[in-house]
Amino acid sequence: MTPAILEDKMKEFLEDLLKDTTLKNQNGDYVPINVFIGDIPPKNIMKDIFPYVFLKTLGGEDEIEKSTTELKIVIGTTSTSGKNDSTEEKLLENQTAHRDLLHMIQKIRSEILKVRVIGGFPFQFPFKYKFLEEDINPLFIAVLNVNFGMVQPEFEMNY
């Protein structure tokens, strides 16, 4: 059981969880949520992949009694309004995209806390999430950090 396998299992888990969920893309069309493993793409192509969920292993830690791996889950939603749109309709659309992000966080958070094991990897507290602080309207982004237990290699004492 490796971090790469954890990423694959988490991708399967999220694809299954989100298979019936559609959100607006920047053209205003309702589309399925894209789930990717790896880095967030450059900003010049980011708009074409919304809504999305990205997974990436941040690192791990080995202690005497346990090993953990930290996964970053990045969620992105969007609206069709621009940064300087101030009509009531566009402001409402931005609120909707922000709330879509909140709903996505809750959906993922609730399911992980409910099942507690993803593909054989046990979830370990804490579950953390935060919102991107920089203003990149009409893009709305949140980052979830979750930890999972890893199997430790058995200690061998060779003289």
VEXVOSE-118763 format. One line per 4 residues: for each residue x, y, z of C-alpha. Coordinates in nm, 4 decimals, padded with zeros to 6 digits, m for minus. Example, Ala and Ser with C-alpha at 12.3 -4.5 7.8 and 13.67 -1.06 7.14 Angstrom:
% VEXVOSE-118763
01.2300 m00.4500 00.7800 ~ 01.3670 m00.1060 00.7140;
END
This chain:
% VEXVOSE-118763
00.0000 00.0000 00.0000 ~ 00.1718 00.3135 m00.1277 ~ 00.0823 00.6832 m00.1640 ~ 00.0313 00.6263 m00.5393;
m00.2252 00.3564 m00.4643 ~ m00.3937 00.5892 m00.2118 ~ m00.4234 00.8567 m00.4823 ~ m00.5765 00.6029 m00.7230;
m00.8240 00.4777 m00.4601 ~ m00.9192 00.8323 m00.3597 ~ m00.9765 00.9226 m00.7264 ~ m01.2081 00.6205 m00.7642;
m01.3852 00.7146 m00.4399 ~ m01.4422 01.0755 m00.5511 ~ m01.5492 00.9807 m00.9044 ~ m01.8103 00.7467 m00.7561;
m01.9214 01.0031 m00.4962 ~ m01.9545 01.2834 m00.7534 ~ m02.0801 01.0829 m01.0538 ~ m02.4313 01.2313 m01.0369;
m02.3180 01.5851 m00.9495 ~ m02.3018 01.8556 m01.2153 ~ m02.1964 02.2174 m01.1722 ~ m02.1733 02.5128 m01.4084;
m01.8619 02.5674 m01.6155 ~ m01.7578 02.9148 m01.7316 ~ m01.9883 02.8882 m02.0332 ~ m02.2844 02.8433 m01.7990;
m02.3382 02.4787 m01.8977 ~ m02.3915 02.2114 m01.6328 ~ m02.1131 01.9559 m01.6651 ~ m01.9752 01.6631 m01.4617;
m01.6943 01.7348 m01.2178 ~ m01.3446 01.6547 m01.3464 ~ m01.1290 01.4507 m01.1068 ~ m00.7515 01.4568 m01.1599;
m00.4362 01.3343 m00.9884 ~ m00.1341 01.5637 m00.9821 ~ m00.0680 01.9347 m00.9925 ~ m00.3175 02.2052 m01.0690;
m00.2589 02.3117 m01.4301 ~ m00.1290 02.6583 m01.5222 ~ m00.3763 02.9457 m01.4903 ~ m00.3959 02.9889 m01.8685;
m00.5806 02.6548 m01.9030 ~ m00.7461 02.6358 m01.5597 ~ m01.0706 02.7911 m01.6777 ~ m01.1282 02.5085 m01.9260;
m01.1344 02.2381 m01.6576 ~ m01.3844 02.3817 m01.4061 ~ m01.5509 02.2348 m01.2078 ~ m01.2745 02.0088 m01.0787;
m01.1188 01.8113 m00.7960 ~ m00.7398 01.7598 m00.7903 ~ m00.5580 01.5118 m00.5670 ~ m00.1939 01.5249 m00.4723;
00.0167 01.3613 m00.2033 ~ 00.1822 01.6306 00.0094 ~ 00.4059 01.4027 00.2109 ~ 00.4152 01.1480 00.4848;
00.5421 01.0771 00.8314 ~ 00.6738 00.7632 00.9970 ~ 00.6651 00.7252 01.3727 ~ 00.7488 00.4231 01.5844;
00.3881 00.3046 01.6045 ~ 00.2282 00.4458 01.2875 ~ 00.2831 00.5895 00.9409 ~ 00.0654 00.8508 00.7690;
00.0350 01.0150 00.4293 ~ m00.1167 01.3599 00.3790 ~ m00.3348 01.4136 00.0720 ~ m00.4302 01.7538 m00.0654;
m00.7700 01.7715 m00.2339 ~ m00.8268 02.0936 m00.4295 ~ m01.1829 02.1790 m00.5346 ~ m01.2609 02.4433 m00.7959;
m01.5939 02.5930 m00.9009 ~ m01.6662 02.8877 m01.1260 ~ m01.9292 03.1340 m01.2386 ~ m01.9821 03.3017 m01.5742;
m01.9514 03.6515 m01.4333 ~ m01.6346 03.8554 m01.4567 ~ m01.4421 04.0198 m01.1782 ~ m01.5908 04.3630 m01.2457;
m01.9510 04.2537 m01.3071 ~ m02.1660 04.4185 m01.0440 ~ m02.5178 04.3517 m01.1631 ~ m02.7427 04.1802 m00.9129;
m02.7692 03.8756 m01.1401 ~ m02.3893 03.8354 m01.1610 ~ m02.3444 03.8869 m00.7871 ~ m02.6037 03.6173 m00.7252;
m02.4193 03.3857 m00.9648 ~ m02.0933 03.4390 m00.7738 ~ m02.2737 03.3563 m00.4504 ~ m02.4028 03.0386 m00.6146;
m02.0526 02.9341 m00.7252 ~ m01.9215 03.0002 m00.3735 ~ m02.2051 02.7950 m00.2244 ~ m02.1387 02.5166 m00.4784;
m01.7878 02.5048 m00.3337 ~ m01.9252 02.4826 00.0215 ~ m02.1574 02.1991 m00.0833 ~ m01.8700 02.0108 m00.2479;
m01.6568 02.0403 00.0665 ~ m01.9446 01.9137 00.2788 ~ m02.0220 01.6252 00.0439 ~ m01.6600 01.5031 00.0380;
m01.6035 01.5692 00.4096 ~ m01.9231 01.3912 00.5157 ~ m01.8504 01.0815 00.3097 ~ m01.4877 01.0493 00.4245;
m01.5945 01.0922 00.7892 ~ m01.8739 00.8398 00.7372 ~ m01.6746 00.5596 00.5721 ~ m01.3387 00.6325 00.7453;
m01.1503 00.3903 00.5158 ~ m01.0740 00.4586 00.1483 ~ m00.9447 00.1604 m00.0498 ~ m00.7968 00.0010 00.2616;
m00.6385 00.3257 00.3896 ~ m00.7816 00.4398 00.7259 ~ m00.8621 00.8098 00.7609 ~ m00.6819 00.9847 01.0475;
m00.7859 01.3105 01.2104 ~ m00.7669 01.6053 01.1740 ~ m00.9671 01.6866 00.8610 ~ m00.8719 02.0394 00.7515;
m01.0044 02.2683 00.4810 ~ m00.9541 02.6298 00.3808 ~ m01.0450 02.8665 00.1022 ~ m00.8019 03.0322 m00.1336;
m00.7533 03.3798 00.0069 ~ m00.6561 03.5623 m00.3093 ~ m00.9432 03.7047 m00.5098 ~ m00.9573 03.5236 m00.8422;
m01.3267 03.5754 m00.9112 ~ m01.4990 03.4142 m01.1058 ~ m01.2979 03.1116 m00.9852 ~ m01.3650 02.9713 m00.6388;
m01.1134 02.7312 m00.4863 ~ m01.0831 02.5393 m00.1583 ~ m00.8122 02.3048 m00.0311 ~ m00.8794 02.0019 00.1890;
m00.5950 01.8309 00.3733 ~ m00.6614 01.4760 00.4877 ~ m00.4367 01.2153 00.6448 ~ m00.4477 00.8407 00.5943;
m00.2715 00.5586 00.7708 ~ m00.0099 00.3629 00.5800 ~ 00.1172 00.0113 00.6383 ~ 00.4613 00.0151 00.7954;
00.7261 m00.2260 00.6752 ~ 00.7999 m00.4834 00.9408 ~ 01.1210 m00.4202 01.1303 ~ 01.3936 m00.6750 01.0611;
01.6950 m00.7004 01.2823 ~ 01.9916 m00.8264 01.0856 ~ 02.3353 m00.8585 01.2406;
END
